[in-house]
Amino acid sequence: MKKIVSFGDSFIWGTEIPGNRDGELAWPALVANNLKVDYTTCSVPGCGNENIAQQIYSYFTNNSHEDVLAVINWTWALRWDFYIVNSESWVTLGPTCVPVKLENHVSITEADRLISLYKDYAGNSTVWDRWRSLQAMYAAQSFLQQRGIVNVQTYMDKTLFVKDWHAPGYIATLQDLVIKHLESWDGMNFLEWCKHNGHEITKDTWHPLTSAHQDAAEFWGERYNKLLKET
């Protein structure tokens, strides 16, 4: 049985779509339903690019890539994935992270320290953001290529690839290596494309809703179908 498996954050999971229980109303799931193929999402709302790379490695370490199309939507570089030793789990820090979001992993005092570290150091460095995300993306792309895994990759953070701003040689090299494996939404990211087409988007969290994902399924349907035939 052919199958679509998606990787990414809340945008590909379909966060805030009414009635979306397990990602079945997000655009990759809608394409899978239209094509009558199986669907699984490994996406984690609110995660960073290192987490998305982990999703890819984890799935294909435990599952065959035969008859599978991997649909990947990379997120913003300003999200940082940290490993918490005491709870043996990963958390994601970012501009909207507050201590209560980490309460299942660390104490409030430790959460404050982590968030301060992010705000004072990690989150203040565009070079550091780019270096981490681009390395994670390039490594995952190499893995996909080496394993012969058929995939479509899109991305949210267009600033990752700006050349004349915080782009020393080692980052410029990664930009060139990574960008050639990425596709866009008619030159836009998913959020820009949804706004351009007048779709409803939640005000504070910027999540495209039902009509946006239905339209996105139409946008990608033919492309996914063609790639599934190559698996």
Buried (B, 14 or more C-beta within 10 A) or exposed (E): EBBBBBBBBBBBBBBBBEEBEEBBBBBBBBBBBEBEBBBBBBBBBBBBBBBBBBBBEEBBEEEEBEEBBBBBBBBBBBBBBBEBEEEEEBBBBBEEBEBEBBEEBBEEEBBBEBBEBBEEEBBEEBEBBBBBBBBBBBBBBEBBEEEEBBBBBBBBBEBBBEEEEBBEEEBBEBBEBBEEBBEEBEEBBBBBBBBEBEBEBEEEEBBBBBBBBBBBBEBBBEEBBEBBEEB
